[in-house]
């Protein structure tokens, strides 16, 4: 038998990864789904159907937010890595 793999411990000071465009959309629209009394799995299914139906112009808002968050994350990560190596 192969030895059981162990998870690498995460540094609590490391910057968190940014949300994707889809998750930004989901966070904005989740209250509407919760108000309908949907289960978590049903919320995910309904939101993904709506996301796929959005036009590229409608998705652009969330994709722009995701790009900004990613740029900020990469800057924060570079600072973190630099401070970690010193």
Beta strands, then each sheet from edge to edge (+ up, - down):
end
